[in-house]
Amino acid sequence: MFNAELVLNSYAQVMTVPPNVKYADLFAELQREAREAGNGLWGAVAAAYNMWDLQSIKERHQQMLSKAKNCGYNY
């Protein structure tokens, strides 16, 4: 099944939309295996994006605004 290959090889993420739930458990298991393997969507690059939580983004934004104001820019 092509969808299963995409999920298992980390080229796709599972999304189950009722009433199409026949293979939901299979796809969830394949996605778990793919995540544990750390390939594709779940690899090192994807993990780097997960380190940016909302609070750190807000803090960095405030720091950038402060620096801009020190240069004479007002936002």
mmCIF file of the N, C-alpha and C atoms, coordinates in Angstrom:
data_MODEL
# 
_entry.id   MODEL 
# 
loop_
_atom_site.group_PDB 
_atom_site.id 
_atom_site.type_symbol 
_atom_site.label_atom_id 
_atom_site.label_alt_id 
_atom_site.label_comp_id 
_atom_site.label_asym_id 
_atom_site.label_entity_id 
_atom_site.label_seq_id 
_atom_site.pdbx_PDB_ins_code 
_atom_site.Cartn_x 
_atom_site.Cartn_y 
_atom_site.Cartn_z 
_atom_site.occupancy 
_atom_site.B_iso_or_equiv 
_atom_site.pdbx_formal_charge 
_atom_site.auth_seq_id 
_atom_site.auth_comp_id 
_atom_site.auth_asym_id 
_atom_site.auth_atom_id 
_atom_site.pdbx_PDB_model_num 
ATOM 1   N N  . MET A 1 1  ? 0.853   -1.168 0.000  1.00 0.00 ? 1  MET A N  1 
ATOM 2   C CA . MET A 1 1  ? 0.000   0.000  0.000  1.00 0.00 ? 1  MET A CA 1 
ATOM 3   C C  . MET A 1 1  ? 0.903   1.237  0.000  1.00 0.00 ? 1  MET A C  1 
ATOM 4   N N  . PHE A 1 2  ? 0.672   2.122  -0.948 1.00 0.00 ? 2  PHE A N  1 
ATOM 5   C CA . PHE A 1 2  ? 1.528   3.296  -1.138 1.00 0.00 ? 2  PHE A CA 1 
ATOM 6   C C  . PHE A 1 2  ? 1.534   4.216  0.084  1.00 0.00 ? 2  PHE A C  1 
ATOM 7   N N  . ASN A 1 3  ? 0.382   4.466  0.681  1.00 0.00 ? 3  ASN A N  1 
ATOM 8   C CA . ASN A 1 3  ? 0.316   5.340  1.858  1.00 0.00 ? 3  ASN A CA 1 
ATOM 9   C C  . ASN A 1 3  ? 1.177   4.810  2.993  1.00 0.00 ? 3  ASN A C  1 
ATOM 10  N N  . ALA A 1 4  ? 1.149   3.506  3.189  1.00 0.00 ? 4  ALA A N  1 
ATOM 11  C CA . ALA A 1 4  ? 1.943   2.891  4.249  1.00 0.00 ? 4  ALA A CA 1 
ATOM 12  C C  . ALA A 1 4  ? 3.432   3.096  3.992  1.00 0.00 ? 4  ALA A C  1 
ATOM 13  N N  . GLU A 1 5  ? 3.852   2.968  2.733  1.00 0.00 ? 5  GLU A N  1 
ATOM 14  C CA . GLU A 1 5  ? 5.260   3.189  2.386  1.00 0.00 ? 5  GLU A CA 1 
ATOM 15  C C  . GLU A 1 5  ? 5.682   4.627  2.669  1.00 0.00 ? 5  GLU A C  1 
ATOM 16  N N  . LEU A 1 6  ? 4.823   5.576  2.334  1.00 0.00 ? 6  LEU A N  1 
ATOM 17  C CA . LEU A 1 6  ? 5.135   6.987  2.596  1.00 0.00 ? 6  LEU A CA 1 
ATOM 18  C C  . LEU A 1 6  ? 5.330   7.239  4.086  1.00 0.00 ? 6  LEU A C  1 
ATOM 19  N N  . VAL A 1 7  ? 4.438   6.714  4.904  1.00 0.00 ? 7  VAL A N  1 
ATOM 20  C CA . VAL A 1 7  ? 4.518   6.920  6.353  1.00 0.00 ? 7  VAL A CA 1 
ATOM 21  C C  . VAL A 1 7  ? 5.742   6.215  6.921  1.00 0.00 ? 7  VAL A C  1 
ATOM 22  N N  . LEU A 1 8  ? 5.944   4.966  6.554  1.00 0.00 ? 8  LEU A N  1 
ATOM 23  C CA . LEU A 1 8  ? 7.056   4.191  7.094  1.00 0.00 ? 8  LEU A CA 1 
ATOM 24  C C  . LEU A 1 8  ? 8.407   4.791  6.732  1.00 0.00 ? 8  LEU A C  1 
ATOM 25  N N  . ASN A 1 9  ? 8.516   5.388  5.554  1.00 0.00 ? 9  ASN A N  1 
ATOM 26  C CA . ASN A 1 9  ? 9.778   5.986  5.120  1.00 0.00 ? 9  ASN A CA 1 
ATOM 27  C C  . ASN A 1 9  ? 9.894   7.461  5.476  1.00 0.00 ? 9  ASN A C  1 
ATOM 28  N N  . SER A 1 10 ? 8.987   7.932  6.315  1.00 0.00 ? 10 SER A N  1 
ATOM 29  C CA . SER A 1 10 ? 9.017   9.307  6.847  1.00 0.00 ? 10 SER A CA 1 
ATOM 30  C C  . SER A 1 10 ? 8.845   10.380 5.782  1.00 0.00 ? 10 SER A C  1 
ATOM 31  N N  . TYR A 1 11 ? 8.078   10.070 4.753  1.00 0.00 ? 11 TYR A N  1 
ATOM 32  C CA . TYR A 1 11 ? 7.756   11.071 3.740  1.00 0.00 ? 11 TYR A CA 1 
ATOM 33  C C  . TYR A 1 11 ? 6.378   11.673 3.968  1.00 0.00 ? 11 TYR A C  1 
ATOM 34  N N  . ALA A 1 12 ? 5.629   11.133 4.933  1.00 0.00 ? 12 ALA A N  1 
ATOM 35  C CA . ALA A 1 12 ? 4.270   11.604 5.201  1.00 0.00 ? 12 ALA A CA 1 
ATOM 36  C C  . ALA A 1 12 ? 3.956   11.433 6.678  1.00 0.00 ? 12 ALA A C  1 
ATOM 37  N N  . GLN A 1 13 ? 3.009   12.220 7.127  1.00 0.00 ? 13 GLN A N  1 
ATOM 38  C CA . GLN A 1 13 ? 2.537   12.164 8.506  1.00 0.00 ? 13 GLN A CA 1 
ATOM 39  C C  . GLN A 1 13 ? 1.093   11.666 8.485  1.00 0.00 ? 13 GLN A C  1 
ATOM 40  N N  . VAL A 1 14 ? 0.729   10.902 9.494  1.00 0.00 ? 14 VAL A N  1 
ATOM 41  C CA . VAL A 1 14 ? -0.610  10.320 9.550  1.00 0.00 ? 14 VAL A CA 1 
ATOM 42  C C  . VAL A 1 14 ? -1.660  11.384 9.841  1.00 0.00 ? 14 VAL A C  1 
ATOM 43  N N  . MET A 1 15 ? -2.758  11.310 9.088  1.00 0.00 ? 15 MET A N  1 
ATOM 44  C CA . MET A 1 15 ? -3.935  12.126 9.365  1.00 0.00 ? 15 MET A CA 1 
ATOM 45  C C  . MET A 1 15 ? -5.146  11.253 9.061  1.00 0.00 ? 15 MET A C  1 
ATOM 46  N N  . THR A 1 16 ? -5.916  10.955 10.078 1.00 0.00 ? 16 THR A N  1 
ATOM 47  C CA . THR A 1 16 ? -7.085  10.101 9.917  1.00 0.00 ? 16 THR A CA 1 
ATOM 48  C C  . THR A 1 16 ? -8.336  10.956 9.886  1.00 0.00 ? 16 THR A C  1 
ATOM 49  N N  . VAL A 1 17 ? -9.131  10.773 8.843  1.00 0.00 ? 17 VAL A N  1 
ATOM 50  C CA . VAL A 1 17 ? -10.366 11.537 8.678  1.00 0.00 ? 17 VAL A CA 1 
ATOM 51  C C  . VAL A 1 17 ? -11.527 10.548 8.558  1.00 0.00 ? 17 VAL A C  1 
ATOM 52  N N  . PRO A 1 18 ? -12.409 10.507 9.561  1.00 0.00 ? 18 PRO A N  1 
ATOM 53  C CA . PRO A 1 18 ? -13.569 9.617  9.475  1.00 0.00 ? 18 PRO A CA 1 
ATOM 54  C C  . PRO A 1 18 ? -14.396 9.953  8.240  1.00 0.00 ? 18 PRO A C  1 
ATOM 55  N N  . PRO A 1 19 ? -14.948 8.991  7.588  1.00 0.00 ? 19 PRO A N  1 
ATOM 56  C CA . PRO A 1 19 ? -15.084 7.586  7.970  1.00 0.00 ? 19 PRO A CA 1 
ATOM 57  C C  . PRO A 1 19 ? -13.933 6.705  7.487  1.00 0.00 ? 19 PRO A C  1 
ATOM 58  N N  . ASN A 1 20 ? -12.851 7.292  6.996  1.00 0.00 ? 20 ASN A N  1 
ATOM 59  C CA . ASN A 1 20 ? -11.719 6.527  6.448  1.00 0.00 ? 20 ASN A CA 1 
ATOM 60  C C  . ASN A 1 20 ? -10.756 6.106  7.554  1.00 0.00 ? 20 ASN A C  1 
ATOM 61  N N  . VAL A 1 21 ? -11.183 5.161  8.388  1.00 0.00 ? 21 VAL A N  1 
ATOM 62  C CA . VAL A 1 21 ? -10.389 4.773  9.553  1.00 0.00 ? 21 VAL A CA 1 
ATOM 63  C C  . VAL A 1 21 ? -9.927  3.315  9.496  1.00 0.00 ? 21 VAL A C  1 
ATOM 64  N N  . LYS A 1 22 ? -10.134 2.659  8.387  1.00 0.00 ? 22 LYS A N  1 
ATOM 65  C CA . LYS A 1 22 ? -9.823  1.233  8.275  1.00 0.00 ? 22 LYS A CA 1 
ATOM 66  C C  . LYS A 1 22 ? -8.360  0.927  8.619  1.00 0.00 ? 22 LYS A C  1 
ATOM 67  N N  . TYR A 1 23 ? -7.438  1.774  8.186  1.00 0.00 ? 23 TYR A N  1 
ATOM 68  C CA . TYR A 1 23 ? -6.014  1.520  8.397  1.00 0.00 ? 23 TYR A CA 1 
ATOM 69  C C  . TYR A 1 23 ? -5.391  2.458  9.438  1.00 0.00 ? 23 TYR A C  1 
ATOM 70  N N  . ALA A 1 24 ? -6.190  3.119  10.225 1.00 0.00 ? 24 ALA A N  1 
ATOM 71  C CA . ALA A 1 24 ? -5.683  4.110  11.180 1.00 0.00 ? 24 ALA A CA 1 
ATOM 72  C C  . ALA A 1 24 ? -4.665  3.514  12.145 1.00 0.00 ? 24 ALA A C  1 
ATOM 73  N N  . ASP A 1 25 ? -4.952  2.346  12.690 1.00 0.00 ? 25 ASP A N  1 
ATOM 74  C CA . ASP A 1 25 ? -4.024  1.727  13.644 1.00 0.00 ? 25 ASP A CA 1 
ATOM 75  C C  . ASP A 1 25 ? -2.710  1.342  12.971 1.00 0.00 ? 25 ASP A C  1 
ATOM 76  N N  . LEU A 1 26 ? -2.795  0.808  11.767 1.00 0.00 ? 26 LEU A N  1 
ATOM 77  C CA . LEU A 1 26 ? -1.591  0.443  11.020 1.00 0.00 ? 26 LEU A CA 1 
ATOM 78  C C  . LEU A 1 26 ? -0.735  1.671  10.752 1.00 0.00 ? 26 LEU A C  1 
ATOM 79  N N  . PHE A 1 27 ? -1.357  2.743  10.255 1.00 0.00 ? 27 PHE A N  1 
ATOM 80  C CA . PHE A 1 27 ? -0.603  3.957  9.961  1.00 0.00 ? 27 PHE A CA 1 
ATOM 81  C C  . PHE A 1 27 ? 0.017   4.556  11.218 1.00 0.00 ? 27 PHE A C  1 
ATOM 82  N N  . ALA A 1 28 ? -0.697  4.522  12.326 1.00 0.00 ? 28 ALA A N  1 
ATOM 83  C CA . ALA A 1 28 ? -0.157  5.049  13.587 1.00 0.00 ? 28 ALA A CA 1 
ATOM 84  C C  . ALA A 1 28 ? 1.068   4.254  14.020 1.00 0.00 ? 28 ALA A C  1 
ATOM 85  N N  . GLU A 1 29 ? 1.010   2.947  13.880 1.00 0.00 ? 29 GLU A N  1 
ATOM 86  C CA . GLU A 1 29 ? 2.148   2.100  14.241 1.00 0.00 ? 29 GLU A CA 1 
ATOM 87  C C  . GLU A 1 29 ? 3.338   2.361  13.314 1.00 0.00 ? 29 GLU A C  1 
ATOM 88  N N  . LEU A 1 30 ? 3.085   2.496  12.034 1.00 0.00 ? 30 LEU A N  1 
ATOM 89  C CA . LEU A 1 30 ? 4.166   2.776  11.088 1.00 0.00 ? 30 LEU A CA 1 
ATOM 90  C C  . LEU A 1 30 ? 4.799   4.138  11.364 1.00 0.00 ? 30 LEU A C  1 
ATOM 91  N N  . GLN A 1 31 ? 3.979   5.111  11.718 1.00 0.00 ? 31 GLN A N  1 
ATOM 92  C CA . GLN A 1 31 ? 4.517   6.433  12.045 1.00 0.00 ? 31 GLN A CA 1 
ATOM 93  C C  . GLN A 1 31 ? 5.378   6.371  13.304 1.00 0.00 ? 31 GLN A C  1 
ATOM 94  N N  . ARG A 1 32 ? 4.942   5.593  14.295 1.00 0.00 ? 32 ARG A N  1 
ATOM 95  C CA . ARG A 1 32 ? 5.736   5.440  15.516 1.00 0.00 ? 32 ARG A CA 1 
ATOM 96  C C  . ARG A 1 32 ? 7.105   4.850  15.176 1.00 0.00 ? 32 ARG A C  1 
ATOM 97  N N  . GLU A 1 33 ? 7.125   3.828  14.330 1.00 0.00 ? 33 GLU A N  1 
ATOM 98  C CA . GLU A 1 33 ? 8.391   3.212  13.913 1.00 0.00 ? 33 GLU A CA 1 
ATOM 99  C C  . GLU A 1 33 ? 9.269   4.225  13.180 1.00 0.00 ? 33 GLU A C  1 
ATOM 100 N N  . ALA A 1 34 ? 8.668   5.006  12.313 1.00 0.00 ? 34 ALA A N  1 
ATOM 101 C CA . ALA A 1 34 ? 9.426   6.005  11.553 1.00 0.00 ? 34 ALA A CA 1 
ATOM 102 C C  . ALA A 1 34 ? 10.014  7.060  12.481 1.00 0.00 ? 34 ALA A C  1 
ATOM 103 N N  . ARG A 1 35 ? 9.242   7.506  13.462 1.00 0.00 ? 35 ARG A N  1 
ATOM 104 C CA . ARG A 1 35 ? 9.741   8.510  14.413 1.00 0.00 ? 35 ARG A CA 1 
ATOM 105 C C  . ARG A 1 35 ? 10.908  7.960  15.220 1.00 0.00 ? 35 ARG A C  1 
ATOM 106 N N  . GLU A 1 36 ? 10.773  6.723  15.664 1.00 0.00 ? 36 GLU A N  1 
ATOM 107 C CA . GLU A 1 36 ? 11.850  6.107  16.442 1.00 0.00 ? 36 GLU A CA 1 
ATOM 108 C C  . GLU A 1 36 ? 13.121  5.963  15.618 1.00 0.00 ? 36 GLU A C  1 
ATOM 109 N N  . ALA A 1 37 ? 12.982  5.736  14.320 1.00 0.00 ? 37 ALA A N  1 
ATOM 110 C CA . ALA A 1 37 ? 14.144  5.610  13.437 1.00 0.00 ? 37 ALA A CA 1 
ATOM 111 C C  . ALA A 1 37 ? 14.808  6.962  13.197 1.00 0.00 ? 37 ALA A C  1 
ATOM 112 N N  . GLY A 1 38 ? 14.050  8.060  13.352 1.00 0.00 ? 38 GLY A N  1 
ATOM 113 C CA . GLY A 1 38 ? 14.619  9.400  13.210 1.00 0.00 ? 38 GLY A CA 1 
ATOM 114 C C  . GLY A 1 38 ? 14.976  9.790  11.790 1.00 0.00 ? 38 GLY A C  1 
ATOM 115 N N  . ASN A 1 39 ? 14.238  9.284  10.836 1.00 0.00 ? 39 ASN A N  1 
ATOM 116 C CA . ASN A 1 39 ? 14.513  9.615  9.437  1.00 0.00 ? 39 ASN A CA 1 
ATOM 117 C C  . ASN A 1 39 ? 13.499  10.603 8.883  1.00 0.00 ? 39 ASN A C  1 
ATOM 118 N N  . GLY A 1 40 ? 13.813  11.205 7.749  1.00 0.00 ? 40 GLY A N  1 
ATOM 119 C CA . GLY A 1 40 ? 12.868  12.059 7.039  1.00 0.00 ? 40 GLY A CA 1 
ATOM 120 C C  . GLY A 1 40 ? 12.270  13.152 7.895  1.00 0.00 ? 40 GLY A C  1 
ATOM 121 N N  . LEU A 1 41 ? 10.943  13.171 7.970  1.00 0.00 ? 41 LEU A N  1 
ATOM 122 C CA . LEU A 1 41 ? 10.242  14.188 8.750  1.00 0.00 ? 41 LEU A CA 1 
ATOM 123 C C  . LEU A 1 41 ? 10.682  14.225 10.209 1.00 0.00 ? 41 LEU A C  1 
ATOM 124 N N  . TRP A 1 42 ? 11.143  13.107 10.708 1.00 0.00 ? 42 TRP A N  1 
ATOM 125 C CA . TRP A 1 42 ? 11.477  12.997 12.133 1.00 0.00 ? 42 TRP A CA 1 
ATOM 126 C C  . TRP A 1 42 ? 12.980  13.049 12.365 1.00 0.00 ? 42 TRP A C  1 
ATOM 127 N N  . GLY A 1 43 ? 13.749  13.478 11.379 1.00 0.00 ? 43 GLY A N  1 
ATOM 128 C CA . GLY A 1 43 ? 15.201  13.506 11.481 1.00 0.00 ? 43 GLY A CA 1 
ATOM 129 C C  . GLY A 1 43 ? 15.746  14.698 12.243 1.00 0.00 ? 43 GLY A C  1 
ATOM 130 N N  . ALA A 1 44 ? 17.049  14.905 12.135 1.00 0.00 ? 44 ALA A N  1 
ATOM 131 C CA . ALA A 1 44 ? 17.755  15.941 12.893 1.00 0.00 ? 44 ALA A CA 1 
ATOM 132 C C  . ALA A 1 44 ? 17.260  17.343 12.566 1.00 0.00 ? 44 ALA A C  1 
ATOM 133 N N  . VAL A 1 45 ? 16.982  17.620 11.316 1.00 0.00 ? 45 VAL A N  1 
ATOM 134 C CA . VAL A 1 45 ? 16.519  18.957 10.945 1.00 0.00 ? 45 VAL A CA 1 
ATOM 135 C C  . VAL A 1 45 ? 15.157  19.232 11.567 1.00 0.00 ? 45 VAL A C  1 
ATOM 136 N N  . ALA A 1 46 ? 14.263  18.265 11.511 1.00 0.00 ? 46 ALA A N  1 
ATOM 137 C CA . ALA A 1 46 ? 12.941  18.440 12.113 1.00 0.00 ? 46 ALA A CA 1 
ATOM 138 C C  . ALA A 1 46 ? 13.058  18.624 13.618 1.00 0.00 ? 46 ALA A C  1 
ATOM 139 N N  . ALA A 1 47 ? 13.965  17.917 14.258 1.00 0.00 ? 47 ALA A N  1 
ATOM 140 C CA . ALA A 1 47 ? 14.146  18.043 15.704 1.00 0.00 ? 47 ALA A CA 1 
ATOM 141 C C  . ALA A 1 47 ? 14.626  19.437 16.073 1.00 0.00 ? 47 ALA A C  1 
ATOM 142 N N  . ALA A 1 48 ? 15.420  20.049 15.216 1.00 0.00 ? 48 ALA A N  1 
ATOM 143 C CA . ALA A 1 48 ? 15.911  21.397 15.498 1.00 0.00 ? 48 ALA A CA 1 
ATOM 144 C C  . ALA A 1 48 ? 14.769  22.399 15.555 1.00 0.00 ? 48 ALA A C  1 
ATOM 145 N N  . TYR A 1 49 ? 13.766  22.225 14.720 1.00 0.00 ? 49 TYR A N  1 
ATOM 146 C CA . TYR A 1 49 ? 12.623  23.135 14.741 1.00 0.00 ? 49 TYR A CA 1 
ATOM 147 C C  . TYR A 1 49 ? 11.805  22.990 16.017 1.00 0.00 ? 49 TYR A C  1 
ATOM 148 N N  . ASN A 1 50 ? 11.789  21.807 16.594 1.00 0.00 ? 50 ASN A N  1 
ATOM 149 C CA . ASN A 1 50 ? 11.013  21.578 17.808 1.00 0.00 ? 50 ASN A CA 1 
ATOM 150 C C  . ASN A 1 50 ? 11.600  22.280 19.025 1.00 0.00 ? 50 ASN A C  1 
ATOM 151 N N  . MET A 1 51 ? 12.856  22.713 18.967 1.00 0.00 ? 51 MET A N  1 
ATOM 152 C CA . MET A 1 51 ? 13.468  23.370 20.120 1.00 0.00 ? 51 MET A CA 1 
ATOM 153 C C  . MET A 1 51 ? 12.966  24.801 20.281 1.00 0.00 ? 51 MET A C  1 
ATOM 154 N N  . TRP A 1 52 ? 12.293  25.327 19.276 1.00 0.00 ? 52 TRP A N  1 
ATOM 155 C CA . TRP A 1 52 ? 11.792  26.700 19.337 1.00 0.00 ? 52 TRP A CA 1 
ATOM 156 C C  . TRP A 1 52 ? 10.387  26.702 19.912 1.00 0.00 ? 52 TRP A C  1 
ATOM 157 N N  . ASP A 1 53 ? 10.295  26.871 21.211 1.00 0.00 ? 53 ASP A N  1 
ATOM 158 C CA . ASP A 1 53 ? 8.977   26.956 21.813 1.00 0.00 ? 53 ASP A CA 1 
ATOM 159 C C  . ASP A 1 53 ? 8.492   28.403 21.759 1.00 0.00 ? 53 ASP A C  1 
ATOM 160 N N  . LEU A 1 54 ? 7.225   28.608 21.989 1.00 0.00 ? 54 LEU A N  1 
ATOM 161 C CA . LEU A 1 54 ? 6.613   29.924 21.844 1.00 0.00 ? 54 LEU A CA 1 
ATOM 162 C C  . LEU A 1 54 ? 7.254   30.953 22.763 1.00 0.00 ? 54 LEU A C  1 
ATOM 163 N N  . GLN A 1 55 ? 7.569   30.574 23.989 1.00 0.00 ? 55 GLN A N  1 
ATOM 164 C CA . GLN A 1 55 ? 8.150   31.532 24.933 1.00 0.00 ? 55 GLN A CA 1 
ATOM 165 C C  . GLN A 1 55 ? 9.512   32.028 24.450 1.00 0.00 ? 55 GLN A C  1 
ATOM 166 N N  . SER A 1 56 ? 10.364  31.136 23.965 1.00 0.00 ? 56 SER A N  1 
ATOM 167 C CA . SER A 1 56 ? 11.683  31.581 23.508 1.00 0.00 ? 56 SER A CA 1 
ATOM 168 C C  . SER A 1 56 ? 11.558  32.463 22.263 1.00 0.00 ? 56 SER A C  1 
ATOM 169 N N  . ILE A 1 57 ? 10.575  32.186 21.421 1.00 0.00 ? 57 ILE A N  1 
ATOM 170 C CA . ILE A 1 57 ? 10.363  33.032 20.244 1.00 0.00 ? 57 ILE A CA 1 
ATOM 171 C C  . ILE A 1 57 ? 9.948   34.430 20.672 1.00 0.00 ? 57 ILE A C  1 
ATOM 172 N N  . LYS A 1 58 ? 9.039   34.523 21.647 1.00 0.00 ? 58 LYS A N  1 
ATOM 173 C CA . LYS A 1 58 ? 8.605   35.836 22.140 1.00 0.00 ? 58 LYS A CA 1 
ATOM 174 C C  . LYS A 1 58 ? 9.778   36.596 22.761 1.00 0.00 ? 58 LYS A C  1 
ATOM 175 N N  . GLU A 1 59 ? 10.614  35.899 23.527 1.00 0.00 ? 59 GLU A N  1 
ATOM 176 C CA . GLU A 1 59 ? 11.770  36.547 24.156 1.00 0.00 ? 59 GLU A CA 1 
ATOM 177 C C  . GLU A 1 59 ? 12.738  37.069 23.103 1.00 0.00 ? 59 GLU A C  1 
ATOM 178 N N  . ARG A 1 60 ? 13.016  36.269 22.090 1.00 0.00 ? 60 ARG A N  1 
ATOM 179 C CA . ARG A 1 60 ? 13.923  36.703 21.020 1.00 0.00 ? 60 ARG A CA 1 
ATOM 180 C C  . ARG A 1 60 ? 13.331  37.889 20.263 1.00 0.00 ? 60 ARG A C  1 
ATOM 181 N N  . HIS A 1 61 ? 12.040  37.873 20.053 1.00 0.00 ? 61 HIS A N  1 
ATOM 182 C CA . HIS A 1 61 ? 11.378  38.978 19.369 1.00 0.00 ? 61 HIS A CA 1 
ATOM 183 C C  . HIS A 1 61 ? 11.540  40.264 20.170 1.00 0.00 ? 61 HIS A C  1 
ATOM 184 N N  . GLN A 1 62 ? 11.347  40.207 21.475 1.00 0.00 ? 62 GLN A N  1 
ATOM 185 C CA . GLN A 1 62 ? 11.509  41.389 22.321 1.00 0.00 ? 62 GLN A CA 1 
ATOM 186 C C  . GLN A 1 62 ? 12.955  41.886 22.303 1.00 0.00 ? 62 GLN A C  1 
ATOM 187 N N  . GLN A 1 63 ? 13.907  40.971 22.310 1.00 0.00 ? 63 GLN A N  1 
ATOM 188 C CA . GLN A 1 63 ? 15.315  41.359 22.239 1.00 0.00 ? 63 GLN A CA 1 
ATOM 189 C C  . GLN A 1 63 ? 15.599  42.092 20.928 1.00 0.00 ? 63 GLN A C  1 
ATOM 190 N N  . MET A 1 64 ? 15.061  41.578 19.845 1.00 0.00 ? 64 MET A N  1 
ATOM 191 C CA . MET A 1 64 ? 15.287  42.216 18.548 1.00 0.00 ? 64 MET A CA 1 
ATOM 192 C C  . MET A 1 64 ? 14.649  43.596 18.495 1.00 0.00 ? 64 MET A C  1 
ATOM 193 N N  . LEU A 1 65 ? 13.447  43.738 19.063 1.00 0.00 ? 65 LEU A N  1 
ATOM 194 C CA . LEU A 1 65 ? 12.797  45.048 19.094 1.00 0.00 ? 65 LEU A CA 1 
ATOM 195 C C  . LEU A 1 65 ? 13.604  46.040 19.916 1.00 0.00 ? 65 LEU A C  1 
ATOM 196 N N  . SER A 1 66 ? 14.155  45.587 21.039 1.00 0.00 ? 66 SER A N  1 
ATOM 197 C CA . SER A 1 66 ? 14.977  46.466 21.877 1.00 0.00 ? 66 SER A CA 1 
ATOM 198 C C  . SER A 1 66 ? 16.206  46.942 21.123 1.00 0.00 ? 66 SER A C  1 
ATOM 199 N N  . LYS A 1 67 ? 16.852  46.040 20.417 1.00 0.00 ? 67 LYS A N  1 
ATOM 200 C CA . LYS A 1 67 ? 18.033  46.416 19.640 1.00 0.00 ? 67 LYS A CA 1 
ATOM 201 C C  . LYS A 1 67 ? 17.669  47.395 18.535 1.00 0.00 ? 67 LYS A C  1 
ATOM 202 N N  . ALA A 1 68 ? 16.527  47.177 17.886 1.00 0.00 ? 68 ALA A N  1 
ATOM 203 C CA . ALA A 1 68 ? 16.095  48.082 16.817 1.00 0.00 ? 68 ALA A CA 1 
ATOM 204 C C  . ALA A 1 68 ? 15.813  49.474 17.372 1.00 0.00 ? 68 ALA A C  1 
ATOM 205 N N  . LYS A 1 69 ? 15.208  49.562 18.539 1.00 0.00 ? 69 LYS A N  1 
ATOM 206 C CA . LYS A 1 69 ? 14.911  50.860 19.145 1.00 0.00 ? 69 LYS A CA 1 
ATOM 207 C C  . LYS A 1 69 ? 16.194  51.587 19.522 1.00 0.00 ? 69 LYS A C  1 
ATOM 208 N N  . ASN A 1 70 ? 17.212  50.833 19.934 1.00 0.00 ? 70 ASN A N  1 
ATOM 209 C CA . ASN A 1 70 ? 18.503  51.439 20.266 1.00 0.00 ? 70 ASN A CA 1 
ATOM 210 C C  . ASN A 1 70 ? 19.174  52.035 19.031 1.00 0.00 ? 70 ASN A C  1 
ATOM 211 N N  . CYS A 1 71 ? 18.782  51.570 17.862 1.00 0.00 ? 71 CYS A N  1 
ATOM 212 C CA . CYS A 1 71 ? 19.339  52.094 16.610 1.00 0.00 ? 71 CYS A CA 1 
ATOM 213 C C  . CYS A 1 71 ? 18.497  53.232 16.045 1.00 0.00 ? 71 CYS A C  1 
ATOM 214 N N  . GLY A 1 72 ? 17.448  53.609 16.756 1.00 0.00 ? 72 GLY A N  1 
ATOM 215 C CA . GLY A 1 72 ? 16.616  54.707 16.306 1.00 0.00 ? 72 GLY A CA 1 
ATOM 216 C C  . GLY A 1 72 ? 15.367  54.298 15.548 1.00 0.00 ? 72 GLY A C  1 
ATOM 217 N N  . TYR A 1 73 ? 15.109  53.002 15.445 1.00 0.00 ? 73 TYR A N  1 
ATOM 218 C CA . TYR A 1 73 ? 13.902  52.533 14.761 1.00 0.00 ? 73 TYR A CA 1 
ATOM 219 C C  . TYR A 1 73 ? 12.801  52.313 15.785 1.00 0.00 ? 73 TYR A C  1 
ATOM 220 N N  . ASN A 1 74 ? 11.595  52.651 15.436 1.00 0.00 ? 74 ASN A N  1 
ATOM 221 C CA . ASN A 1 74 ? 10.452  52.418 16.319 1.00 0.00 ? 74 ASN A CA 1 
ATOM 222 C C  . ASN A 1 74 ? 9.459   51.496 15.632 1.00 0.00 ? 74 ASN A C  1 
ATOM 223 N N  . TYR A 1 75 ? 9.126   50.405 16.300 1.00 0.00 ? 75 TYR A N  1 
ATOM 224 C CA . TYR A 1 75 ? 8.161   49.436 15.766 1.00 0.00 ? 75 TYR A CA 1 
ATOM 225 C C  . TYR A 1 75 ? 7.034   49.264 16.735 1.00 0.00 ? 75 TYR A C  1 
# 
